[in-house]
Amino acid sequence: MAVVRATPADPTVGMAPVTGVSGDQRTMPPELGPESLAVLSGPTFLYSDARGDVPPGSIGGLVHLDTRLISGWTLTVNGGELLVLRSETLEHYSAQYVLTNPELPGLPPNSLAIRRLRYVGDGFHERLELVSFQPEPVRVELRLAVGVDFADLFEVKSVVRDRSAQIVRDHAADGSELCFSYRNGDFAAETRVRCATAADRIDGDDLVWDLWLLPREGRQLDLHVPLPPGLGVVEPVRGDIADVIHGRADDPLRRWTDDRAVLRSDNQALERAVRQSRDDLAALRLDLEVKGQRIMLPGAGLPWFLTVFGRDTLITAYQTLVAGPELAKGALLALARLQGEACDDFTDEEPGKILHEVRSGELTRTGRKPFGPYYGTADATQLWLILLSEYWRWTGDDETVRHLHDNALAALRWIDEYGDRDGDGFVEYATRSPEGLGNQCWRDSPDGVCFADGRIPVLPLATADVQGYTYDAKVRLAELFDGPLGNPTLAARLRDEAGTLFERFNRDFWIDERGGYYAVALDGDKNAVDSKTSSMGHLLWSGIVPPARADAVVRQLMSPDMFSGWGIRTLSREERLYRPLGYHLGTVWPHDNSLIVLGLVRYGYRAEANRISLAMIDAAEQFGHRLPEALSGYDRQRLLFAVPYPTACSPQAWAAGTPLALVRAVLGLNPVEGRLMLDPDIPPEFGRISADRVRAFGQEWAVEAVGASGHVRLDAR
């Protein structure tokens, strides 16, 4: 559940170049301003301006399960807009707006104290409080203008289809309720605005109260918009709005966060970034039921991606294993439940494939979009296997691994039979769907994979990061088949296949020119796509880089053309398409950098890893200790402060998971054969780091380290 300050955001060789819409290619409708606020609970959010209003025609509104139930929510007094004194989120699911009036006919400025309290839990709740400080009685018209368009979330960030002729209104004659309903085939939606204190009249879709206020007399009006159940709805906070706002109501979110690992550090910025990560990950949780078992997993981000994802969810779960295994287990079980079973061109589904994205709005439900679920990703299947291995290493949970045995085999078959489209030993991608993503690696904008000279490669593409994940998945799966899955013959075969991929990859992807580096991809004609990208760091994380080439890779990553001072850019400044606000063409992504840091530590480059970790925590401090989805690639020494990508999601799950991954890296904390091993290299700026309630192997551990020394012990509490 959550309330957040939001930054609005976002098989044939020689096929056509990559197409599709993603990232900075999208056209955004009017934003709500820099002080916009969002209240968030599971797959539901209300996004408003600083007054608490949702101006019609903006990207704001109450969105539940990918459908905008409220598109306008504007409060006026005597026909005038209100002035903001201060607005803040209180918890992720609640906010307070303190307002007053401008000069209006018959009403001097600042004569009314107006407060709006709201939360999202078992519905959307809002309380309006007014107090008059005029020395004589005043008459006030309070008007709440409500708009409903039932837009699909995909339309909210592009162009909204006008459904007004199909929206049925059935407002209560006594002023107690507004009711809007809409149906298109099997898709139906309804919005009810219930008034605990009935309006004096309903004017069109506006609720109007005619108030006569004596000096210092106050009025309180409560509104409630019920929300239907559905995929991902978490256990909500419930209660009177004052009890919720003041923390007196039972709060499942607080119970969940109080049970997580706790970190302390001499560096307050690090400690606060980790605490913010914990709160944001709790806010982004989705609640699912799998075979009668309730599970939690992280949704991807606010405002556009509050749903089940493959890649984002899996990487977030990997990053956060150091804080507890629950999200990882939930991600594994939920994605296994939705694993591909058949070939479907429209959804890019194939047997054994792990999905990319699930949506439940009208465009998906009526078959215009392929997201129910959509499988257009070339890396989620390997990442699922990597997470399965990492979860087992941290927990020793043989039972869950055995339960997922058939899913693991199906994922392996997908890699070999469908992922490798032409039998050359590499996993390639090319969408078959007219609505599919052209790029199906994490760099999924249309120009996210490009040549150094700016050309866009032809499909299918075999990207370097996907080959690294495939190598790592097979090595890890071999360990599982030698262990709880009990098939040493298959384990030996997987190690042989991983070794062959290692040799083939390092032969075909390595480029000797410009200091030596790895191509970002092979295109449909088997040409090396020769731009320098952050994907090289993912290769270190996967372990597919020979030690003899690690120095060259690290030099490239830490060069001024790639390291901005805040992190590694997605694309080197040397390349023709580089721009600091290019979605995958020069921005700095926290999750990308967290994997690079883990890769640097794997190869022993601790100083370089620490340099990036310090930069990331410095950046988080500038945004209320929350890392946005992406930062611009502007040079730190030139601009002095970090600049977010304009439509970055915030909070965003794998950005929220980044501080936890960085802490694991500086601690050198790893599970090894049933033991927690510590190999710290903590920079002086972080000082001493300690953590309690670190969960591993069904027990809780305490960790403490400073510099290059530290210890791990069972937590005695």
C-alpha positions in Angstrom: 0.0 0.0 0.0 1.3 3.4 -0.6 1.4 7.7 -0.8 4.1 9.1 -2.9 5.5 12.3 -4.3 5.4 11.2 -8.0 7.4 12.3 -11.0 4.9 11.6 -13.8 6.1 9.8 -16.2 7.1 5.8 -18.4 12.6 -15.4 -37.0 13.8 -14.3 -40.1 17.3 -13.1 -40.7 17.2 -9.6 -42.2 13.8 -8.6 -40.8 12.8 -4.9 -40.6 14.5 -2.7 -37.9 13.2 -2.5 -34.4 9.9 -0.7 -33.9 7.5 -0.1 -31.1 6.7 2.6 -28.5 8.4 2.8 -25.2 10.3 5.1 -23.0 10.9 8.7 -24.2 9.1 7.9 -27.5 5.7 8.3 -25.7 3.7 11.5 -26.0 2.5 12.6 -22.6 -0.7 14.6 -21.9 -0.5 17.6 -19.5 1.4 16.9 -16.3 0.3 18.0 -12.8 3.3 20.1 -11.8 6.4 19.4 -9.7 4.5 19.3 -6.4 2.1 16.6 -7.6 1.2 13.9 -5.0 0.1 10.3 -5.3 -1.6 8.0 -2.8 -0.9 4.3 -3.6 -2.2 0.9 -2.5 -1.3 -2.1 -4.5 -2.6 -1.8 -8.1 -4.5 1.4 -7.1 -3.3 5.0 -7.1 -4.7 8.5 -7.1 -2.5 11.1 -8.6 -3.3 14.8 -8.1 -1.8 18.3 -8.1 -0.7 20.1 -4.9 -4.3 21.2 -4.2 -5.5 17.6 -4.2 -7.3 18.3 -7.5 -7.3 16.2 -10.6 -7.7 18.7 -13.5 -9.7 17.3 -16.4 -7.4 16.4 -19.4 -4.3 15.7 -17.2 -2.6 12.4 -16.5 -4.0 12.5 -13.0 -6.9 10.5 -11.6 -7.9 7.5 -9.6 -6.6 4.4 -11.4 -7.5 0.9 -10.3 -6.4 -2.3 -12.2 -5.3 -0.2 -15.2 -8.7 1.6 -15.5 -9.1 5.3 -14.6 -12.2 5.5 -12.4 -11.9 9.2 -11.8 -10.5 11.6 -14.4 -11.6 14.9 -12.7 -11.8 15.8 -9.0 -11.7 19.6 -8.5 -12.7 21.5 -5.4 -13.8 25.1 -5.6 -15.2 27.7 -3.1 -17.6 30.3 -4.5 -16.4 29.4 -8.0 -12.7 30.0 -7.2 -9.7 27.6 -7.0 -8.0 27.2 -3.7 -4.5 28.3 -2.6 -2.0 25.8 -1.4 -0.4 26.4 2.0 1.3 23.0 2.2 0.6 19.5 0.9 2.5 16.3 1.9 2.2 12.6 1.8 2.0 11.1 5.3 2.2 7.4 4.6 2.4 5.8 1.1 -1.4 5.5 1.2 -2.4 8.8 2.8 -1.9 12.5 2.2 -2.9 15.9 3.7 -3.6 19.1 1.8 -3.8 22.4 3.8 -5.5 25.1 1.7 -7.1 28.5 2.0 -9.1 30.8 -0.3 -8.0 33.6 -2.5 -9.9 36.9 -2.6 -13.4 36.0 -3.9 -16.7 37.9 -4.1 -18.0 38.3 -0.6 -15.0 36.4 0.9 -11.8 38.1 1.8 -8.5 36.1 1.2 -7.4 33.6 3.8 -10.7 33.7 5.7 -11.3 29.9 5.3 -9.1 27.1 6.7 -9.6 24.1 4.4 -8.0 20.7 4.9 -8.3 17.7 2.6 -7.4 14.3 4.1 -7.3 11.2 1.9 -6.2 7.6 1.8 -6.4 4.6 -0.5 -7.3 1.3 1.3 -10.6 -0.4 1.2 -11.6 2.2 -1.4 -10.6 5.8 -1.9 -11.5 8.0 1.1 -11.5 11.8 1.3 -12.5 14.1 4.1 -13.1 17.8 3.5 -12.8 20.1 6.5 -13.7 23.8 6.5 -13.4 26.4 9.3 -14.4 30.0 8.9 -12.4 32.7 10.5 -14.6 35.6 9.4 -15.9 37.7 12.2 -19.4 37.5 10.8 -21.4 34.6 9.3 -20.6 33.8 5.6 -22.4 31.8 2.9 -20.1 29.4 1.0 -20.7 27.3 -2.0 -18.4 24.3 -1.9 -18.4 22.4 -5.2 -16.6 19.2 -6.1 -16.6 18.7 -9.9 -16.2 15.0 -10.7 -15.1 13.6 -14.1 -15.1 10.0 -15.2 -13.7 8.7 -18.5 -12.9 5.0 -17.7 -9.7 5.4 -19.8 -7.4 2.5 -20.1 -4.0 3.3 -18.6 -2.3 2.9 -22.0 -4.6 5.8 -23.2 -3.9 8.0 -20.2 -0.3 8.3 -21.3 -1.2 8.9 -25.0 -4.7 9.7 -26.3 -7.9 9.0 -24.4 -10.8 7.7 -26.5 -14.1 9.6 -25.8 -16.5 7.2 -24.1 -18.9 9.9 -22.9 -21.8 8.6 -25.0 -21.5 5.1 -23.5 -21.2 6.2 -19.9 -24.5 5.8 -18.0 -25.2 8.2 -15.1 -27.5 7.2 -12.3 -27.0 9.8 -9.6 -29.0 9.7 -6.4 -31.7 12.4 -6.3 -31.0 13.1 -2.6 -27.4 14.1 -3.3 -25.9 11.1 -1.5 -24.2 9.4 -4.5 -22.9 9.8 -8.0 -22.9 6.7 -10.1 -21.2 6.2 -13.4 -21.1 2.9 -15.3 -19.7 1.7 -18.6 -19.7 -1.5 -20.6 -17.9 -2.7 -23.7 -18.5 -6.4 -24.5 -17.2 -8.4 -21.6 -15.5 -5.4 -20.0 -17.4 -3.4 -17.4 -16.5 -0.7 -15.0 -18.3 1.4 -12.4 -17.5 4.4 -10.3 -19.6 5.4 -7.2 -18.9 8.5 -5.2 -20.7 8.2 -1.9 -21.3 11.1 0.4 -21.6 10.6 4.1 -23.1 14.1 4.2 -25.4 14.3 1.2 -24.8 17.3 -1.1 -27.5 19.9 -1.2 -27.7 19.5 -4.9 -26.2 17.7 -7.9 -25.4 20.0 -10.8 -24.5 17.8 -13.8 -21.6 15.7 -12.3 -20.8 18.2 -9.6 -21.6 17.7 -5.9 -22.6 21.1 -4.4 -22.9 22.0 -0.7 -24.4 25.4 0.2 -22.9 26.1 3.6 -23.8 28.8 6.1 -20.8 29.1 8.4 -20.8 31.0 11.7 -17.5 32.5 13.0 -15.0 29.7 13.8 -17.6 27.1 12.8 -16.3 24.0 11.1 -17.9 21.5 8.7 -16.7 18.0 7.8 -17.7 16.1 4.7 -16.7 12.5 4.0 -16.5 10.9 0.5 -15.9 7.3 -0.4 -15.2 5.6 -3.7 -15.4 1.8 -3.4 -13.0 -0.3 -5.4 -13.7 -3.8 -6.8 -11.4 -6.7 -6.0 -8.9 -8.0 -8.5 -5.4 -9.2 -9.4 -2.8 -7.9 -7.0 -5.1 -6.1 -4.5 -3.3 -6.1 -1.2 -4.8 -6.3 2.3 -5.9 -2.7 2.8 -5.7 -0.3 5.7 -9.2 0.3 7.0 -10.9 2.7 9.5 -12.0 6.2 10.1 -9.9 8.6 8.1 -8.7 10.4 11.2 -7.5 7.1 12.7 -5.8 6.2 9.5 -4.1 9.6 9.2 -2.9 9.6 12.8 -1.7 6.0 12.7 -4.3 4.6 15.0 -5.8 2.2 12.5 -4.5 -1.3 11.9 -2.0 -1.0 9.2 -0.9 -4.2 7.3 1.8 -2.1 5.6 3.4 -1.2 8.9 3.2 -4.8 10.1 5.0 -5.9 6.9 7.8 -3.3 7.1 8.4 -3.9 10.8 9.2 -7.5 10.0 12.0 -6.7 7.6 15.7 -6.6 8.1 17.0 -3.4 9.8 20.1 -1.5 8.7 22.1 1.0 10.6 25.1 3.0 9.3 27.3 5.9 10.4 26.3 7.4 7.0 22.7 8.8 7.5 22.2 9.1 3.8 22.8 5.4 3.3 20.6 4.4 6.2 17.7 6.7 5.1 18.0 5.4 1.5 17.6 1.8 2.7 14.7 2.8 4.9 13.0 4.5 2.0 13.6 1.5 -0.2 11.9 -0.7 2.4 8.9 1.6 2.5 8.6 1.9 -1.3 8.9 -1.9 -1.8 6.2 -2.4 0.8 4.0 0.2 -1.1 4.6 -1.5 -4.5 3.6 -5.0 -3.3 1.0 -6.9 -5.1 -1.0 -9.7 -3.4 -1.8 -12.9 -5.3 -3.3 -16.2 -4.5 -1.5 -19.3 -6.0 -3.1 -22.7 -5.3 -4.6 -21.4 -2.1 -1.4 -19.8 -0.9 -1.3 -16.0 -0.5 1.9 -14.6 -1.9 3.5 -11.1 -2.3 5.6 -9.8 -5.2 6.7 -6.3 -6.2 4.8 -4.4 -8.9 7.1 -2.4 -11.2 6.4 1.2 -10.5 4.2 4.3 -10.2 2.4 5.6 -12.2 2.5 3.4 -15.3 3.6 0.0 -14.1 1.6 -1.0 -11.1 1.3 -4.6 -12.3 3.0 -7.9 -12.5 6.1 -7.8 -14.7 8.7 -10.4 -15.6 12.1 -8.7 -15.8 11.4 -5.9 -13.3 9.8 -8.1 -10.7 12.6 -10.7 -11.0 15.5 -8.3 -10.7 13.8 -6.5 -7.8 13.4 -9.8 -6.0 17.0 -10.7 -6.6 18.2 -7.3 -5.3 16.1 -7.6 -2.1 16.9 -11.2 -1.1 19.4 -9.7 1.4 16.4 -8.2 3.2 14.3 -11.4 3.2 13.1 -14.1 0.8 9.3 -13.4 0.7 9.2 -11.2 -2.4 11.5 -13.7 -4.2 9.4 -16.7 -3.4 6.3 -14.8 -4.4 7.8 -13.8 -7.7 8.9 -17.3 -8.5 5.5 -18.8 -7.7 3.4 -16.2 -9.4 5.4 -16.1 -12.6 5.5 -19.9 -12.7 1.7 -19.9 -12.5 1.6 -17.7 -15.6 4.3 -19.5 -17.5 3.7 -19.8 -21.3 2.0 -23.0 -22.5 1.3 -22.5 -26.2 2.5 -20.5 -29.2 0.4 -17.3 -29.7 1.7 -14.8 -32.2 -0.4 -11.9 -30.8 1.0 -12.2 -27.3 4.4 -13.6 -28.2 3.7 -16.5 -25.9 5.7 -19.7 -26.3 5.8 -22.9 -24.1 8.0 -22.4 -21.0 8.4 -18.7 -21.5 8.1 -16.3 -18.5 5.9 -13.3 -19.2 6.8 -9.7 -19.7 3.7 -7.9 -18.4 0.1 -8.4 -17.3 -2.7 -5.8 -17.7 -6.4 -5.9 -17.0 -7.8 -2.7 -18.6 -10.3 -2.5 -21.4 -7.8 -2.5 -24.3 -6.4 -5.8 -23.0 -9.7 -7.4 -22.0 -11.3 -6.6 -25.4 -8.3 -8.0 -27.4 -6.9 -4.7 -28.7 -3.7 -5.0 -26.7 -1.8 -8.3 -26.1 -1.2 -7.9 -22.3 -3.4 -10.6 -20.8 -0.5 -11.6 -20.3 2.1 -10.4 -22.8 5.3 -12.6 -23.2 7.5 -10.3 -25.3 10.7 -10.6 -23.4 13.9 -12.5 -24.2 15.4 -12.4 -20.7 12.7 -13.0 -18.1 12.9 -16.8 -18.5 16.6 -16.8 -17.7 16.2 -14.3 -14.9 13.5 -16.6 -13.4 16.0 -19.5 -13.3 18.7 -17.2 -11.8 16.3 -16.1 -9.1 15.3 -19.7 -8.4 18.9 -20.5 -7.8 19.6 -17.4 -5.7 16.5 -18.0 -3.6 17.7 -21.6 -2.9 21.2 -20.4 -2.0 19.7 -18.0 0.6 17.0 -20.3 2.0 18.0 -23.9 1.4 14.3 -24.3 0.6 14.4 -27.7 -1.3 10.6 -28.1 -1.1 9.9 -25.0 -3.1 12.6 -25.8 -5.7 11.2 -29.3 -6.2 7.7 -27.9 -6.5 9.0 -25.7 -9.4 10.9 -28.6 -11.0 8.7 -28.8 -14.1 8.7 -25.1 -14.5 12.5 -25.1 -14.5 12.6 -27.8 -17.2 10.0 -25.9 -19.3 12.1 -22.7 -19.0 15.2 -24.6 -20.0 13.4 -26.0 -23.1 12.2 -22.5 -24.0 15.8 -21.3 -24.0 17.1 -24.1 -26.2 14.1 -24.6 -28.5 12.4 -21.2 -28.9 14.9 -18.7 -27.6 17.6 -19.9 -29.9 15.6 -19.2 -33.1 18.2 -20.3 -35.6 20.3 -22.9 -33.8 23.5 -20.8 -33.5 23.7 -21.2 -29.8 22.5 -17.6 -28.9 19.1 -16.5 -27.7 17.5 -14.1 -30.2 14.3 -12.1 -30.2 11.9 -10.7 -32.8 8.2 -10.0 -32.0 5.5 -11.7 -34.0 2.8 -9.5 -32.6 1.6 -6.3 -34.5 1.3 -4.8 -31.0 4.5 -6.3 -29.6 7.8 -4.8 -28.4 10.5 -4.5 -31.0 13.2 -4.7 -28.5 12.8 -7.4 -25.9 15.8 -7.0 -23.7 15.7 -4.4 -20.8 16.7 -1.7 -23.3 13.3 -2.0 -24.8 12.7 1.4 -26.4 12.8 1.3 -30.3 16.3 2.8 -30.4 17.6 1.2 -27.2 20.0 -1.0 -29.2 21.9 0.8 -31.9 25.2 0.8 -33.8 27.9 3.3 -32.9 27.0 5.3 -36.0 23.4 5.5 -35.1 21.9 2.8 -37.4 19.1 0.7 -35.9 19.9 -3.0 -36.4 17.7 -5.5 -38.2 15.9 -8.2 -36.3 16.2 -10.8 -34.8 18.7 -9.5 -32.2 20.9 -11.5 -29.9 21.8 -9.0 -27.2 24.9 -9.5 -25.0 23.1 -9.2 -21.7 20.7 -12.0 -22.7 23.6 -14.3 -23.5 25.2 -13.5 -20.1 21.9 -14.3 -18.3 21.6 -17.6 -20.3 25.1 -18.6 -19.3 24.5 -17.8 -15.7 21.1 -19.6 -15.7 22.6 -22.8 -17.0 25.5 -22.8 -14.5 23.1 -22.2 -11.7 20.6 -24.8 -12.9 23.4 -27.3 -13.0 24.0 -26.7 -9.3 20.3 -27.3 -8.6 20.2 -30.5 -10.6 23.3 -31.7 -8.7 21.4 -30.8 -5.5 17.7 -30.7 -4.7 16.5 -31.6 -8.2 18.6 -34.7 -8.3 19.7 -35.2 -11.9 23.5 -35.1 -12.2 23.4 -36.2 -15.8 21.4 -33.1 -16.8 23.7 -31.0 -14.5 26.8 -32.2 -16.5 25.1 -31.5 -19.8 24.2 -27.9 -18.6 27.8 -27.2 -17.6 29.0 -28.4 -21.0 26.4 -26.1 -22.7 27.4 -23.2 -20.5 31.1 -23.8 -21.4 30.3 -23.9 -25.1 28.3 -20.6 -24.8 31.1 -19.0 -22.9 33.6 -19.8 -25.7 31.2 -18.8 -28.6 30.1 -15.6 -26.9 33.7 -14.4 -26.2 34.6 -15.2 -29.8 31.6 -13.5 -31.5 30.8 -10.5 -29.3 34.3 -9.2 -28.5 35.6 -6.2 -30.4 39.3 -5.4 -30.3 39.0 -1.8 -31.5 38.6 1.3 -29.3 40.3 -0.3 -26.3 38.5 -3.6 -26.4 34.9 -4.1 -25.4 31.8 -6.3 -25.9 29.2 -5.5 -28.7 25.8 -4.8 -27.4 24.3 -7.4 -29.8 24.5 -9.4 -32.9 21.9 -8.3 -35.5 19.8 -10.4 -37.8 22.7 -10.6 -40.3 25.1 -11.6 -37.5 26.9 -8.3 -37.6 28.2 -7.1 -34.2 26.2 -4.0 -33.1 29.2 -2.0 -32.0 28.0 0.6 -29.6 29.5 0.8 -26.1 26.8 0.3 -23.5 26.3 -0.5 -19.8 25.4 -4.0 -20.8 29.1 -4.8 -20.4 28.6 -4.5 -16.7 25.8 -7.1 -16.8 28.3 -9.5 -18.3 30.4 -9.2 -15.2 27.4 -9.9 -13.0 26.7 -13.1 -15.1 30.3 -14.2 -14.9 30.7 -14.7 -18.7 33.7 -12.4 -19.0 37.2 -14.1 -18.9 39.4 -12.6 -16.2 41.9 -11.5 -18.8 39.3 -9.2 -20.4 37.9 -7.8 -17.1 40.4 -5.0 -16.9 39.4 -3.7 -20.4 35.6 -3.9 -19.5 36.1 -2.1 -16.3 38.2 0.7 -17.9 35.4 1.2 -20.4 32.7 1.4 -17.8 34.6 3.8 -15.5 35.8 6.1 -18.4 34.5 9.7 -18.4 32.4 8.8 -21.5 30.4 6.2 -19.5 30.6 7.2 -15.8 28.7 10.5 -15.3 29.7 10.9 -11.7 26.3 9.7 -10.6 26.6 6.3 -12.3 27.3 4.4 -15.5 25.4 5.7 -18.6 23.4 3.3 -20.7 25.3 4.5 -23.8 28.8 6.0 -24.1 29.1 9.7 -25.0 31.3 8.5 -27.9 28.3 7.1 -29.8 26.3 9.1 -32.4 22.9 8.7 -30.7 24.1 9.6 -27.2 22.0 12.2 -25.4 21.7 12.7 -21.7 17.9 12.4 -21.8 17.8 9.4 -24.2 15.7 6.7 -22.4 18.4 4.1 -23.1 20.8 6.3 -24.9 22.8 8.0 -22.2 20.6 8.0 -19.0 21.8 6.5 -15.8 19.5 3.7 -14.4 20.0 2.8 -10.7 19.1 -0.9 -11.2 21.5 -1.1 -14.2 24.2 0.2 -11.9 23.3 -2.1 -9.1 23.9 -5.1 -11.3 27.2 -3.6 -12.6 28.3 -3.1 -8.9 27.6 -6.7 -8.1 29.5 -7.7 -11.2 32.5 -5.5 -10.3 32.6 -7.1 -6.8 32.4 -10.6 -8.4 35.6 -9.8 -10.3 37.4 -8.1 -7.4 37.0 -4.5 -8.5 35.9 -3.2 -5.1 37.2 0.4 -5.4 35.2 0.9 -8.7 32.1 -0.7 -7.1 32.4 1.6 -4.1 32.7 4.6 -6.3 29.4 3.8 -8.1 27.7 2.9 -4.8 28.7 6.2 -3.2 27.5 8.1 -6.2 24.1 6.3 -6.2 23.5 7.1 -2.5 24.5 10.8 -3.1 21.9 10.9 -5.9 19.2 9.3 -3.7 19.9 12.0 -1.0 18.9 14.7 -3.6 15.4 13.1 -4.2 14.2 12.6 -0.6 16.5 9.4 -0.4 14.5 7.8 -3.2 16.2 6.9 -6.4 14.0 7.5 -9.4 13.7 5.0 -12.3 16.4 6.9 -14.3 18.7 9.9 -14.0 19.9 12.1 -16.9 23.4 11.4 -18.2 24.6 15.0 -17.5 28.1 15.2 -16.1 28.2 15.6 -12.3 31.2 18.0 -12.3 29.4 20.3 -14.8 25.9 20.4 -13.3 26.8 19.7 -9.7 23.4 18.2 -8.9 21.5 15.2 -10.3 18.7 15.6 -12.8 16.0 13.0 -13.0 14.7 11.6 -16.3 11.6 13.7 -17.1 9.0 10.9 -17.0 10.7 8.5 -14.6 8.6 6.3 -12.4 8.9 7.1 -8.7 8.8 5.0 -6.7 10.0 2.3 -9.1 10.7 -1.2 -7.8 14.2 -2.0 -9.2 15.3 1.5 -8.3 14.0 0.9 -4.8 15.9 -2.4 -4.7 19.2 -0.7 -5.7 20.3 0.5 -2.2 19.9 -3.0 -0.8 22.0 -4.5 -3.6 24.6 -1.9 -3.0 24.7 -2.7 0.7 25.2 -6.4 -0.2 28.0 -5.4 -2.5 30.0 -3.3 0.0 29.5 -6.0 2.7 30.5 -8.8 0.2 27.6 -10.7 1.8 26.9 -14.1 0.1 25.3 -17.4 1.1 27.7 -20.2 0.5 26.7 -23.8 1.2 24.4 -23.0 4.0 26.6 -20.3 5.6 26.5 -16.5 5.3 30.0 -15.3 4.2 31.2 -11.8 4.7 34.0 -10.1 2.7 33.5 -6.4 3.4 35.2 -3.5 1.6 33.3 -0.5 3.1 34.4 2.9 1.9 35.2 5.3 4.8 32.3 7.5 3.8 29.8 4.8 4.8 31.6 4.1 8.1 30.3 1.2 10.2 27.3 -0.8 8.8 25.2 -3.2 10.9 22.1 -5.1 10.1 19.7 -7.2 12.2 17.1 -9.8 11.2 18.9 -10.8 8.0 17.1 -14.0 7.0 19.0 -16.9 5.6 18.5 -20.7 5.8 15.3 -20.2 8.0 17.2 -18.3 10.7 17.9 -14.6 11.5 21.4 -13.2 11.5 23.2 -10.1 12.7 25.9 -8.6 10.5 28.4 -5.9 11.4 31.3 -4.5 9.4 33.6 -1.5 9.0 36.4 -1.2 6.4 37.6 -4.6 5.6 36.6 -6.4 8.8 33.4 -7.7 10.1 31.4 -10.6 11.5 28.2 -12.5 11.0 26.4 -14.3 13.9 23.0 -15.8 14.6 20.6 -13.1 15.9 19.9 -14.1 19.5 16.7 -12.2 19.8 
